[in-house]
Amino acid sequence: MKLVAPYFIHVVPYPLRVILFAAISSWGMLLIALTPAYTDGGTITTKMAGVVLASLSSGAGELSFLGLTHYYGPFSLAAWGSGTGGAGLIGAGAYAIATTTVGMSVKASLLASASLPIVMLFSFFVVLPRGPLSQNRGTKILGEIPGHEEDIYDDAEPENRGLLSESPNGSTIMRTNNNTSWTIGLTIYQLGVFISRSSLPFVRIHHLYPPSFLQCLNLLVLVLHSLYFFLPSVYVVFAIVLWEGLLGGLVYVNTFAEIGDQVPKEEREFALGATTVSDSGGIMVAGLIGLGVETWLYCDML
């Protein structure tokens, strides 16, 4: 969706977009929650369709709301970065608490989550000032869109998805409860993303390639550790994952800040949305790389 939407989505008014994205998001979660389990006659295809709908809403919503920050000044971009960074942390934490501490079933927690898009409708139609949206919008196709964050996420995603599950160093956690260590690692990663995406009002970086190279170094270290287990403690692995999240979030938010500073005003809304193409493309490529790396590491361990 993100690959093509920037070229036509500007013809759809923002109020209609918000309504559609909220409805699709709720529909996707309801489809997943209400589909019976595979053992009870449900189908994986139906649940995957729900995942696709939720992903469609998320991707189209991201490029739309990033474009919307163009009308509300640089502080709105900082708030967007902090909010999206915290969303992964709070969402994962809320689900974990609901299904463990509170004792809700997975189905009940998903049904409860299906109501959350109402908050998006309230925020847009009640809280958000509508005056800036009355400005005339100009859209141009840009010859070059910055894509530094693709470099970051191209490395970050394989590290988290594949390498954390392949790092049984001397730690008891890694050996006896791999799912726990993987969950902790992803939570630490999201914490780093939240911190760095919230840093825009205080820290600005203009040279975005050095963090990309540092992320490649993280990938190299974790691949070597997965093969030779030379890091002395699981906490060292977690520290690297935290550093990885800090780098990823820092580049993400500063990429869009650089667009706000350097791209002409009449082209900025399109540029903000179109740059998310590199994000999605990087994640997709990273997922494919992660599959290959994980398979290779498994074969090496056998």
C-alpha positions in Angstrom: 0.0 0.0 0.0 2.7 2.4 1.0 4.6 1.8 -2.3 1.8 3.4 -4.4 -0.4 5.4 -2.0 1.6 8.6 -2.0 0.9 9.1 -5.7 -2.9 9.1 -5.4 -4.0 9.3 -1.7 -3.9 13.1 -1.8 -7.2 13.1 -3.7 -8.9 11.5 -0.7 -9.8 14.1 2.0 -8.3 13.6 5.4 -11.6 13.2 7.3 -12.6 10.3 4.9 -9.2 8.7 5.3 -9.4 8.7 9.1 -12.9 7.1 9.0 -11.8 4.5 6.6 -8.5 3.6 8.4 -10.3 3.4 11.8 -13.0 1.1 10.3 -10.4 -1.2 8.5 -8.3 -1.4 11.6 -11.2 -2.5 13.8 -12.4 -4.9 11.1 -9.1 -6.6 10.9 -8.9 -7.1 14.7 -12.5 -8.3 14.8 -11.8 -10.8 12.0 -8.8 -12.2 13.9 -10.7 -12.4 17.2 -13.9 -13.8 16.0 -12.5 -16.5 13.7 -12.6 -19.8 15.4 -9.3 -21.6 16.2 -8.0 -24.0 13.6 -8.9 -26.9 15.7 -12.5 -25.7 15.9 -13.0 -25.3 12.2 -11.4 -21.9 11.6 -9.0 -21.2 8.9 -5.5 -19.6 8.9 -6.5 -17.7 5.7 -9.2 -15.8 7.5 -7.0 -14.8 10.3 -4.2 -13.7 7.9 -6.8 -11.6 6.1 -7.4 -9.8 9.4 -3.7 -9.2 9.7 -3.5 -7.8 6.2 -6.4 -5.4 6.9 -4.7 -4.2 10.1 -1.4 -3.8 8.3 -3.2 -1.9 5.5 -4.7 0.5 7.9 -1.4 1.0 9.7 0.6 1.7 6.6 -1.8 4.0 5.0 -2.4 5.8 8.3 1.3 6.3 8.8 1.9 8.1 5.5 -1.3 10.1 5.9 -0.6 11.4 9.4 3.0 12.1 8.6 1.8 14.3 5.8 -0.6 15.9 8.2 2.3 17.1 10.4 3.2 19.4 7.6 0.3 21.7 8.6 1.0 21.8 12.3 4.6 22.7 12.7 7.8 20.9 13.9 6.4 20.2 17.3 3.8 17.9 15.8 6.5 15.8 14.2 8.2 15.5 17.5 4.9 14.4 19.1 4.4 11.9 16.2 7.8 10.4 16.8 7.3 10.0 20.5 3.8 8.6 20.1 4.7 6.0 17.5 7.8 5.1 19.6 5.6 4.6 22.7 2.9 2.8 20.8 4.9 -0.4 20.4 6.0 -0.3 24.0 2.6 0.4 25.5 0.7 -1.9 23.1 2.9 -4.9 23.8 2.8 -4.1 27.5 -0.9 -3.7 27.6 -1.5 -7.0 25.8 0.9 -8.8 28.1 -0.8 -7.5 31.2 -4.2 -8.2 29.8 -3.4 -11.8 29.0 -1.3 -12.6 32.1 -2.0 -10.4 35.1 -5.6 -9.6 34.3 -6.2 -13.1 33.0 -8.1 -12.1 29.8 -8.2 -14.6 26.9 -6.5 -13.7 23.7 -9.9 -13.3 22.0 -11.2 -11.0 24.7 -8.1 -8.8 24.5 -8.4 -8.5 20.8 -12.1 -7.6 21.0 -11.2 -4.9 23.5 -8.4 -3.6 21.2 -10.9 -3.4 18.3 -12.5 -0.4 20.0 -9.3 1.6 20.3 -9.5 3.2 16.8 -12.4 5.2 18.2 -9.7 7.2 20.0 -8.2 8.1 16.6 -11.6 9.4 15.5 -12.0 11.4 18.6 -8.5 12.9 18.3 -9.0 13.9 14.7 -12.6 15.3 14.8 -12.6 16.7 18.3 -9.1 17.5 19.6 -7.2 18.4 16.4 -7.6 22.1 15.3 -9.1 22.1 11.8 -7.9 25.5 10.7 -4.5 24.6 9.2 -6.2 22.0 7.0 -8.1 24.7 5.1 -4.8 25.8 3.5 -4.4 25.0 -0.2 -2.3 22.0 -0.7 0.2 21.6 -3.6 1.6 18.2 -4.5 4.5 17.5 -6.7 6.3 14.3 -7.6 9.9 14.5 -6.3 12.8 13.3 -8.2 14.6 12.1 -5.0 13.2 11.0 -1.7 15.5 10.6 1.3 15.7 7.0 2.3 18.2 6.8 5.2 15.8 5.0 7.5 15.6 2.1 5.0 19.3 1.5 5.7 18.6 1.4 9.4 15.6 -0.9 9.4 17.1 -3.1 6.7 19.6 -4.1 9.4 17.5 -3.7 12.6 14.7 -6.1 11.6 16.9 -9.2 10.9 18.8 -8.6 14.1 15.6 -8.6 16.2 13.6 -11.3 14.5 16.3 -13.8 13.7 19.3 -13.2 15.8 17.7 -12.9 19.2 16.2 -16.4 18.8 19.6 -17.7 17.9 21.7 -16.3 20.7 21.9 -19.0 23.4 25.1 -17.7 25.1 25.9 -18.5 28.7 22.7 -17.1 30.1 20.1 -19.3 31.8 17.4 -17.2 30.3 18.6 -17.9 26.8 18.9 -21.6 27.3 15.8 -22.5 29.3 13.3 -19.9 28.3 14.1 -18.7 24.8 10.6 -17.1 24.3 11.1 -15.0 27.4 14.5 -13.7 26.3 13.1 -12.9 22.8 10.2 -11.0 24.4 12.5 -9.1 26.7 14.8 -8.3 23.8 12.0 -6.9 21.7 10.7 -4.9 24.7 14.2 -3.4 25.2 14.4 -2.6 21.5 11.0 -0.8 21.7 12.2 1.1 24.7 15.2 2.4 22.8 13.0 3.4 19.9 10.7 5.3 22.2 13.6 7.2 23.9 15.2 8.2 20.6 12.0 9.1 18.8 11.1 11.3 21.7 14.5 13.1 21.5 13.8 15.4 18.6 13.1 18.5 20.6 16.5 18.0 22.4 18.8 16.3 19.9 19.1 16.9 16.1 21.4 15.0 13.8 21.9 16.1 10.2 24.3 13.4 9.0 22.2 10.3 8.8 24.6 7.8 7.2 26.9 7.2 10.2 24.1 5.6 12.3 23.4 3.3 9.3 27.0 2.1 9.4 26.8 1.6 13.1 23.7 -0.5 12.7 25.5 -2.7 10.2 28.2 -3.1 12.9 25.5 -4.2 15.3 24.3 -6.8 12.8 27.9 -8.1 12.3 28.5 -8.5 16.1 25.2 -10.3 16.7 25.7 -12.7 13.7 29.2 -13.5 15.0 27.9 -14.0 18.5 25.1 -16.4 17.1 27.9 -18.5 15.6 30.6 -18.4 18.3 28.8 -17.2 21.5 31.6 -14.9 22.6 29.6 -12.3 24.5 30.0 -13.0 28.2 26.4 -12.3 29.3 22.8 -12.0 28.0 22.8 -8.4 29.4 25.5 -7.5 26.8 23.2 -8.7 24.1 20.3 -6.7 25.5 22.6 -3.6 25.7 23.3 -4.0 22.0 19.6 -4.4 21.2 18.9 -1.2 23.2 21.6 0.6 21.2 20.1 -0.7 18.0 16.7 0.7 19.0 18.2 4.1 19.9 19.9 4.3 16.4 16.8 3.2 14.6 14.4 5.6 16.3 16.9 8.5 16.0 17.3 8.1 12.3 13.5 7.6 11.7 12.5 10.9 13.4 15.5 12.9 12.1 14.9 11.8 8.5 11.4 13.5 8.6 12.8 16.5 10.4 15.4 16.9 7.6 12.5 16.8 5.1 10.8 19.5 7.0 13.9 21.7 6.9 15.1 21.0 3.3 12.1 20.2 1.1 10.1 23.2 -0.2 6.8 23.8 1.5 4.7 23.0 -1.5 6.3 19.6 -1.8 6.7 18.7 1.8 3.4 16.9 2.4 4.0 14.5 -0.4 7.7 14.0 0.6 6.8 13.1 4.1 4.3 10.4 2.9 6.5 9.1 0.1 9.5 8.7 2.4 7.6 6.0 4.3 8.1 3.9 1.1 11.7 3.4 2.1 10.6 2.3 5.6 8.2 -0.3 4.2 10.6 -1.4 1.5 13.4 -1.8 4.1 11.2 -3.8 6.5 10.1 -6.1 3.6 13.6 -6.7 2.4 14.8 -7.2 6.0 12.2 -9.8 6.6 13.4 -11.8 3.6 17.0 -11.4 4.8 16.0 -12.5 8.3 14.4 -15.6 7.0 17.6 -16.5 5.1 19.9 -15.7 8.0 17.8 -17.6 10.6 17.8 -20.7 8.3 21.5 -20.5 7.8 22.1 -20.2 11.5 19.9 -23.1 12.3 21.7 -25.3 9.7 25.1 -24.2 11.2 24.0 -25.3 14.7 22.8 -28.7 13.6 
